[in-house]
Amino acid sequence: MSERIITLPLKDEEISSLKSGEKLRLSGILYTARDAAHKRLVDTIKRGEELPVHLKGQVIYYVGPTPAPPGKVIGSAGPTTSSRMDVYTVHLLKAGLKGMIGKGSRSLEVREALKEFKAVYLAAVGGAGALLSQKIVSAKVVAYEDLGPEAIRKLEVQDFPVVVINDIYGSDLYEEGKNRYKKNIKNP
């Protein structure tokens, strides 16, 4: 399967056309956030206050990058485990978030919310943070600077490689892979 080129932010018609297993190359703006930033965002939503970043149509990359070495815009920037954000995800989807990038499976609640709010979950290759950082053109802290590596950053990416794991139709690439494996074990 060839890779599709997607310009961020995500558009509803693009989201509707994405299928689990599809390889993408993302270019444009995405935001970083991990556990501590997610908690602050959700607390802000619950208080009815304005978020420090507008989430409508945006993608959040679950990453806490290392400091930028000399001559680079960012350090190693590999994905973190997505399930840690599951407790916060539905709130952010309700606020307009349309995509997330991380690694690992999502809860049933999040997968159902992806269908309801027409959003997608994408995976980046874990352990490849140094290579992924080469696809980041610029990085700027835009919220929660006190969180250090977990501050929210605005990243500009060019040809950032991801795979669609969960689409808006309820497909789950990880589950499909497990089922194919089990089928092949039973019927070699």
PALUM-494714 format. One line per 5 residues: number of its first residue (from 1); their letters; for each residue x, y, z of N, C-alpha, C. Coordinates in steps of 0.2 Angstrom, whole numbers. Layout:
% PALUM-494714
NUM> A> X/Y/Z/X/Y/Z/X/Y/Z; ... $
END
This chain:
% PALUM-494714
1> MSERI> 4/-6/0/0/0/0/4/6/0; 3/11/-4/7/17/-5/5/22/1; 9/27/2/8/32/7/4/37/5; 0/40/9/-4/46/7/-1/52/10; -1/57/6/1/64/9/-5/67/12 $
6> ITLPL> -4/70/18/-9/73/21/-6/80/24; -10/85/23/-8/92/25/-12/93/31; -9/95/37/-13/96/43/-15/104/43; -20/106/47/-24/102/51/-29/97/47; -31/92/50/-35/87/47/-42/90/45 $
11> KDEEI> -44/88/39/-51/90/37/-56/84/37; -62/86/38/-67/80/39/-67/75/34; -67/78/27/-67/73/22/-61/69/21; -55/71/24/-49/67/24/-50/61/29; -53/64/35/-54/59/41/-59/53/39 $
16> SSLKS> -64/55/35/-69/50/33/-66/45/28; -61/47/24/-58/43/19/-52/38/22; -50/40/28/-44/36/31/-47/29/33; -42/24/32/-44/17/34/-38/14/39; -40/10/43/-34/7/48/-30/3/43 $
21> GEKLR> -23/4/45/-18/1/41/-15/5/36; -18/11/34/-16/15/29/-9/19/32; -4/20/27/2/23/29/1/31/27; 3/35/31/2/42/29/9/46/30; 10/52/27/15/56/28/12/63/30 $
26> LSGIL> 13/65/36/9/71/38/14/77/37; 11/83/35/15/89/34/10/95/37; 13/99/41/9/105/43/10/105/51; 5/108/54/6/109/62/2/104/66; 6/101/71/3/97/76/5/100/83 $
31> YTARD> 2/97/88/4/99/95/6/93/99; 11/95/104/13/89/108/9/90/115; 8/84/118/5/84/125/6/77/127; 8/77/134/8/70/137/4/71/143; 4/66/148/0/65/154/-1/72/158 $
36> AAHKR> 4/75/160/3/81/164/-1/87/160; 1/88/154/-3/93/150/-10/91/149; -11/84/147/-18/82/146/-22/84/153; -19/82/159/-23/84/165/-25/91/165; -20/95/164/-21/102/164/-27/105/159 $
41> LVDTI> -26/102/153/-31/104/148/-38/102/150; -39/96/152/-45/93/155/-48/97/161; -44/99/165/-46/103/171/-48/110/169; -45/112/164/-47/119/161/-54/118/158; -55/113/154/-61/112/151/-67/111/156 $
46> KRGEE> -65/107/161/-70/106/167/-72/112/170; -67/117/171/-69/124/174/-72/129/169; -73/126/163/-76/131/158/-72/136/156; -65/136/156/-61/141/154/-58/140/147; -55/145/144/-53/144/137/-46/140/138 $
51> LPVHL> -45/136/133/-39/132/132/-33/136/130; -27/134/132/-21/138/129/-20/137/122; -23/132/119/-22/130/112/-29/128/109; -30/130/103/-37/129/100/-36/122/97; -41/117/100/-40/110/98/-44/108/91 $
56> KGQVI> -49/112/89/-53/111/84/-49/109/78; -50/103/75/-47/100/69/-40/98/70; -37/99/76/-30/98/77/-28/91/79; -21/89/79/-18/83/80/-14/84/86; -14/80/91/-9/80/97/-5/74/96 $
61> YYVGP> 2/75/97/7/70/96/9/69/104; 9/62/106/10/61/113/18/60/113; 21/65/115/29/65/115/31/70/120; 37/68/123/41/73/127/48/73/125; 49/77/120/56/77/117/61/79/121 $
66> TPAPP> 67/76/119/73/78/123/75/85/121; 80/88/125/82/95/123/86/95/116; 85/100/112/88/101/105/95/101/106; 99/97/102/106/98/102/108/104/97; 114/106/98/116/112/94/115/111/86 $
71> GKVIG> 111/116/83/110/116/76/103/112/75; 100/110/80/94/106/78/88/110/81; 82/109/79/76/112/82/73/108/87; 75/102/88/72/98/93/76/92/94; 76/89/100/80/82/101/75/76/99 $
76> SAGPT> 77/71/102/74/65/100/66/65/102; 62/63/97/55/65/98/51/58/96; 52/53/100/48/47/99/41/47/103; 36/43/100/30/43/104/30/39/110; 25/41/115/25/38/121/18/34/121 $
81> TSSRM> 17/30/126/12/25/126/5/29/127; 1/28/122/-5/32/122/-10/30/127; -11/24/129/-16/22/134/-16/26/140; -10/29/142/-10/34/148/-14/40/147; -15/42/141/-20/48/140/-27/46/139 $
86> DVYTV> -29/39/139/-36/37/138/-41/41/143; -39/42/149/-43/45/154/-45/52/152; -41/55/148/-42/62/146/-45/63/139; -44/58/135/-45/58/128/-53/61/126; -58/58/129/-64/59/127/-66/67/128 $
91> HLLKA> -63/70/133/-64/77/134/-61/81/129; -55/79/126/-52/83/121/-56/82/114; -58/76/113/-62/75/107/-68/79/107; -72/79/113/-77/84/113/-76/91/112; -69/93/113/-67/100/112/-65/101/105 $
96> GLKGM> -65/96/101/-64/97/94/-57/93/91; -54/90/96/-48/86/93/-49/81/88; -45/81/83/-47/76/77/-42/71/76; -36/71/79/-32/66/79/-27/65/84; -24/59/85/-19/58/90/-13/54/87 $
101> IGKGS> -7/55/89/-2/51/87/2/48/93; 3/42/94/6/39/99/9/32/97; 9/27/103/11/20/101/6/16/106; 5/10/104/1/6/108/-7/6/107; -11/2/110/-18/1/109/-21/7/113 $
106> RSLEV> -28/8/111/-32/12/115/-38/8/118; -41/11/123/-46/8/127/-53/8/122; -57/3/124/-64/3/120/-67/10/121; -67/13/126/-70/20/127/-68/25/122; -61/25/121/-58/29/116/-60/27/109 $
111> REALK> -60/21/108/-61/19/101/-68/20/99; -73/20/104/-80/22/103/-81/29/102; -77/33/106/-77/40/105/-74/43/98; -69/39/96/-67/41/89/-72/40/84; -76/35/84/-82/34/80/-87/40/81 $
116> EFKAV> -89/41/87/-94/47/88/-91/53/86; -85/55/87/-83/62/86/-79/63/80; -79/57/76/-76/57/69/-68/59/69; -64/55/73/-57/57/74/-53/50/73; -47/51/72/-43/45/71/-37/45/76 $
121> YLAAV> -35/39/77/-29/37/81/-23/35/76; -17/38/76/-12/36/72/-6/34/76; -2/29/74/4/27/77/10/29/74; 15/31/77/22/32/75/26/27/78; 32/25/74/36/20/77/40/21/83 $
126> GGAGA> 39/17/88/42/18/94/49/16/94; 54/20/97/61/18/97/64/22/91; 61/26/87/64/29/82/64/37/83; 64/39/89/63/46/90/68/50/87; 75/48/86/80/52/83/78/53/76 $
131> LLSQK> 76/48/72/74/48/65/67/52/64; 63/52/69/56/56/68/58/63/69; 63/65/74/64/72/75/67/75/68; 70/71/64/72/74/57/66/77/53; 60/75/55/54/77/51/51/83/54 $
136> IVSAK> 54/85/59/51/91/63/55/97/61; 52/102/57/55/108/55/56/113/60; 51/114/64/51/119/69/47/117/76; 49/119/81/46/118/88/46/124/92; 40/125/95/40/131/100/35/129/105 $
141> VVAYE> 37/131/112/33/130/117/27/135/117; 21/132/118/15/137/117/11/137/124; 12/132/128/8/132/134/12/127/139; 11/129/146/13/125/151/21/124/151; 25/129/150/32/129/150/35/126/156 $
146> DLGPE> 32/127/162/34/124/168/35/116/168; 32/113/163/32/106/163/38/103/159; 42/107/157/48/105/153/47/101/147; 50/95/147/49/91/141/41/90/139; 37/90/144/30/89/144/26/95/142 $
151> AIRKL> 29/101/141/25/107/139/22/106/133; 17/109/131/14/109/125/18/113/120; 20/109/114/24/113/109/20/113/103; 21/118/99/18/118/92/24/116/87; 22/110/84/27/108/79/25/109/72 $
156> EVQDF> 30/110/68/29/110/61/32/104/58; 29/99/55/32/93/53/31/93/45; 36/89/42/36/88/35/37/81/34; 32/78/30/33/71/28/34/66/35; 30/68/40/30/64/46/27/57/45 $
161> PVVVI> 30/51/46/27/45/45/23/42/50; 17/40/49/12/37/54/8/32/50; 5/28/54/0/23/52/-7/24/55; -12/23/51/-19/24/54/-20/17/58; -21/18/65/-23/12/69/-30/11/70 $
166> NDIYG> -34/17/72/-41/17/73/-44/22/68; -49/20/64/-52/25/60/-59/26/63; -63/30/59/-70/32/62/-75/27/61; -73/21/58/-78/16/57/-77/10/62; -73/11/67/-72/6/72/-66/1/70 $
171> SDLYE> -63/1/65/-57/-3/64/-52/-2/68; -48/-7/70/-42/-7/74/-37/-11/71; -31/-8/69/-26/-12/66/-23/-17/70; -22/-15/77/-19/-20/82/-24/-26/82; -30/-25/83/-35/-31/84/-35/-35/77 $
176> EGKNR> -35/-32/72/-35/-36/65/-28/-40/65; -23/-37/67/-16/-41/67/-17/-47/71; -19/-46/77/-20/-52/82/-24/-57/79; -30/-55/76/-35/-60/73/-31/-64/67; -28/-60/63/-24/-64/57/-19/-69/60 $
181> YKKNI> -15/-67/65/-11/-71/68/-14/-77/71; -19/-76/75/-23/-82/78/-25/-87/72; -28/-84/67/-31/-88/62/-25/-92/58; -19/-89/57/-14/-92/54/-11/-98/59; -11/-97/65/-9/-102/70/-13/-108/69 $
186> KNP> -20/-107/69/-24/-113/69/-24/-116/62; -23/-112/57/-23/-115/50/-17/-113/46; -11/-117/48/-5/-115/45/-4/-116/37 $
END
